[in-house]
Amino acid sequence: MEQQNKTEISTPDCCPLCGGMSGFFVKDKRRSYYRCQSCLLVFVASVDHLDESTEKAVYDQHQNDPSDIGYRLFLNRLFQPLSSRLPPEKHGLDFGSGPGPTLSLMFSEVGHDMTIYDHYYAKDSRVWQKTYDFISTTEVVEHLYHPRFELERLWSHLSSGGLLGVMTKMVRDVDAFSRWHYKNDPTHVCFYAPQTFMWLADHWGAQLEFIGDDVVIFAKA
């Protein structure tokens, strides 16, 4: 029995974002969660990641309709603060646009030239041949199996002076996390604390602004 407990709380060596050492954080009925000791990212070990076909089957159930006013209001939590900080007629990338691209349409409606990218629904490698004045990513970073690679790629394709807007729910403490419905989605594998975004800003030499409970905007120097 003692050996079984040791197995349950065994920890991956490295954080998938900063490479720091991790420790056991909490366990529920389906998965164990680990927290980086450096950037405070909470993450699921790769053994509990879904395969691509199973993951896509979950995403196929999403009904993201650009004509849905409620969905637009939800996206407005990132759209409004990001668009208010942009000069007119900029070129943007919506990363993780999903099966019903809507945020990109909202930016297009106010005069910005938009490109979309999604691993399952709009996977076009040509988007990585350009740089962008701004990049938006709503309810995406929690799905990333390789957050260091994906976030570094986004940052490298952001123009000098550009803005990266991220919307995701944030980790507060272990008690709240234990009761958190957000962790129960099997496609959610990375959970960011405010300190995680502070680490990223320091790593990039970026200015960071927190907006509400679930939006951050990075400004590239």
C-alpha positions as CSV (number, residue, x, y, z in Angstrom):
1,M,0.0,0.0,0.0
2,E,2.9,2.3,0.8
3,Q,4.4,1.7,-2.6
4,Q,1.1,2.5,-4.3
5,N,0.9,5.9,-2.6
6,K,4.4,6.7,-3.7
7,T,3.4,5.9,-7.3
8,E,0.3,8.1,-7.1
9,I,2.2,11.2,-6.1
10,S,5.3,10.6,-8.2
11,T,6.1,13.8,-10.0
12,P,7.4,14.7,-13.4
13,D,10.9,16.2,-13.2
14,C,10.4,19.4,-15.2
15,C,7.7,22.0,-15.7
16,P,6.6,22.1,-19.4
17,L,6.7,25.9,-19.4
18,C,9.9,27.0,-17.6
19,G,11.7,23.8,-17.1
20,G,11.8,24.2,-13.3
21,M,11.4,21.4,-10.8
22,S,7.8,20.4,-10.0
23,G,6.0,18.9,-7.0
24,F,2.7,17.1,-6.4
25,F,-0.1,19.6,-6.0
26,V,-3.5,17.7,-5.8
27,K,-5.2,14.6,-7.1
28,D,-8.8,13.9,-8.1
29,K,-10.7,10.8,-9.3
30,R,-9.2,11.0,-12.8
31,R,-5.8,12.7,-12.7
32,S,-2.9,14.0,-10.6
33,Y,-1.8,17.6,-10.9
34,Y,1.7,19.0,-10.3
35,R,2.9,22.5,-9.6
36,C,6.2,24.1,-10.8
37,Q,8.2,25.4,-7.9
38,S,9.5,28.3,-10.1
39,C,6.7,29.7,-12.2
40,L,3.8,28.1,-10.3
41,L,2.2,26.5,-13.4
42,V,-0.1,23.7,-12.5
43,F,-0.1,20.9,-15.0
44,V,-1.1,17.3,-15.8
45,A,1.5,14.7,-16.6
46,S,1.8,13.6,-20.2
47,V,0.6,10.1,-19.3
48,D,-2.9,11.7,-18.8
49,H,-3.0,13.6,-22.1
50,L,-5.6,12.6,-24.5
51,D,-4.6,11.2,-27.9
52,E,-5.5,13.5,-30.9
53,S,-8.6,11.7,-32.1
54,T,-10.1,11.7,-28.6
55,E,-9.2,15.3,-28.0
56,K,-10.7,16.4,-31.3
57,A,-13.9,14.5,-30.6
58,V,-14.3,16.7,-27.5
59,Y,-13.7,19.9,-29.5
60,D,-16.1,18.8,-32.2
61,Q,-18.9,19.0,-29.5
62,H,-18.3,22.8,-29.1
63,Q,-20.9,24.9,-30.7
64,N,-19.2,28.3,-31.3
65,D,-21.5,30.3,-33.5
66,P,-20.4,33.8,-34.6
67,S,-24.1,34.8,-34.5
68,D,-24.5,33.8,-30.8
69,I,-24.7,37.0,-28.8
70,G,-23.8,35.2,-25.6
71,Y,-20.6,33.8,-27.1
72,R,-19.6,37.2,-28.4
73,L,-20.2,38.7,-24.9
74,F,-17.9,36.0,-23.5
75,L,-15.2,36.8,-26.0
76,N,-15.6,40.5,-25.4
77,R,-13.7,40.1,-22.1
78,L,-10.6,39.9,-24.3
79,F,-11.8,41.7,-27.4
80,Q,-12.7,45.0,-25.7
81,P,-9.5,45.6,-23.8
82,L,-7.3,44.4,-26.6
83,S,-9.0,46.3,-29.4
84,S,-9.1,49.5,-27.3
85,R,-5.2,49.4,-27.2
86,L,-4.8,48.9,-30.9
87,P,-4.3,51.6,-33.6
88,P,-6.6,51.2,-36.6
89,E,-6.1,48.7,-39.4
90,K,-3.6,46.3,-37.8
91,H,-2.8,42.7,-38.7
92,G,-3.7,40.1,-36.1
93,L,-3.5,36.4,-35.6
94,D,-6.2,34.5,-33.6
95,F,-4.5,31.4,-32.3
96,G,-6.7,28.5,-31.5
97,S,-9.7,29.9,-33.5
98,G,-11.7,26.7,-33.0
99,P,-14.5,25.1,-35.2
100,G,-16.5,28.4,-35.4
101,P,-14.0,31.3,-35.7
102,T,-15.7,34.3,-34.0
103,L,-13.1,36.5,-32.3
104,S,-11.3,37.0,-35.6
105,L,-14.6,38.1,-37.1
106,M,-15.1,40.6,-34.3
107,F,-11.7,42.2,-35.0
108,S,-12.3,42.2,-38.7
109,E,-15.6,44.0,-38.1
110,V,-13.7,46.9,-36.6
111,G,-11.2,47.1,-39.4
112,H,-8.3,44.8,-38.6
113,D,-6.8,42.3,-41.1
114,M,-7.1,38.9,-39.4
115,T,-5.4,35.5,-39.9
116,I,-6.5,32.4,-38.0
117,Y,-4.7,29.3,-36.9
118,D,-6.0,26.2,-35.1
119,H,-4.3,22.8,-34.8
120,Y,-7.5,20.9,-35.8
121,Y,-9.6,23.3,-37.8
122,A,-7.3,25.8,-39.5
123,K,-3.8,24.2,-39.6
124,D,-1.9,26.3,-42.1
125,S,1.8,26.5,-41.6
126,R,2.0,29.6,-43.8
127,V,0.8,31.7,-40.8
128,W,4.3,31.2,-39.4
129,Q,5.9,32.9,-42.3
130,K,4.6,36.3,-41.1
131,T,4.7,38.6,-38.0
132,Y,1.7,40.2,-36.5
133,D,0.8,43.5,-34.8
134,F,-1.3,41.6,-32.3
135,I,-2.1,38.0,-31.4
136,S,-5.2,36.8,-29.5
137,T,-5.8,33.5,-27.8
138,T,-9.0,32.8,-25.8
139,E,-9.4,29.7,-23.7
140,V,-6.5,28.0,-25.5
141,V,-3.4,28.1,-23.4
142,E,-4.9,25.6,-20.9
143,H,-5.0,23.0,-23.7
144,L,-1.4,23.2,-24.7
145,Y,0.6,20.0,-24.3
146,H,3.8,22.0,-25.0
147,P,3.2,25.5,-23.6
148,R,6.9,26.6,-23.8
149,F,7.1,25.8,-27.5
150,E,3.7,27.3,-28.5
151,L,4.0,30.5,-26.4
152,E,7.6,31.1,-27.6
153,R,6.4,30.6,-31.2
154,L,3.6,33.2,-30.7
155,W,6.0,35.6,-29.1
156,S,8.6,35.3,-31.9
157,H,5.9,36.1,-34.5
158,L,4.7,39.2,-32.7
159,S,6.1,42.5,-34.1
160,S,8.0,44.9,-32.0
161,G,5.5,47.0,-30.1
162,G,2.9,44.3,-30.6
163,L,0.3,43.0,-28.1
164,L,-0.4,39.4,-27.1
165,G,-3.8,39.0,-25.4
166,V,-4.5,35.8,-23.4
167,M,-7.8,34.7,-21.8
168,T,-7.8,31.7,-19.4
169,K,-9.0,31.1,-15.9
170,M,-6.3,31.3,-13.3
171,V,-5.2,29.2,-10.4
172,R,-5.5,30.8,-7.0
173,D,-4.8,28.2,-4.3
174,V,-4.9,24.4,-3.7
175,D,-8.3,24.5,-1.9
176,A,-10.0,26.4,-4.7
177,F,-8.3,24.2,-7.3
178,S,-9.6,21.0,-5.6
179,R,-13.2,22.2,-6.1
180,W,-12.6,23.9,-9.5
181,H,-14.9,22.7,-12.4
182,Y,-12.3,24.1,-14.8
183,K,-9.9,21.3,-14.1
184,N,-12.5,18.7,-14.9
185,D,-12.3,19.2,-18.7
186,P,-10.1,16.4,-19.9
187,T,-8.6,18.7,-22.5
188,H,-7.4,21.2,-19.9
189,V,-3.8,20.2,-19.0
190,C,-2.1,23.5,-18.0
191,F,-3.3,26.0,-15.4
192,Y,-1.7,29.4,-15.0
193,A,-1.3,31.4,-11.8
194,P,-0.8,35.2,-11.9
195,Q,2.8,34.5,-11.0
196,T,3.1,32.2,-14.1
197,F,2.3,35.2,-16.3
198,M,4.7,37.4,-14.3
199,W,7.4,34.8,-15.0
200,L,6.6,34.9,-18.7
201,A,6.7,38.7,-18.8
202,D,10.1,38.7,-17.0
203,H,11.4,36.0,-19.4
204,W,10.3,38.0,-22.4
205,G,11.2,41.4,-21.1
206,A,7.5,42.3,-21.7
207,Q,5.1,44.7,-20.1
208,L,2.2,42.8,-18.5
209,E,-1.3,44.0,-17.7
210,F,-3.9,42.0,-15.8
211,I,-7.5,42.8,-16.8
212,G,-10.2,41.3,-14.6
213,D,-9.9,37.7,-13.4
214,D,-9.0,35.9,-16.6
215,V,-7.3,38.2,-19.1
216,V,-3.7,39.3,-19.5
217,I,-2.1,41.5,-22.2
218,F,1.6,41.3,-22.9
219,A,3.3,44.3,-24.7
220,K,6.5,43.6,-26.7
221,A,9.2,46.1,-26.3
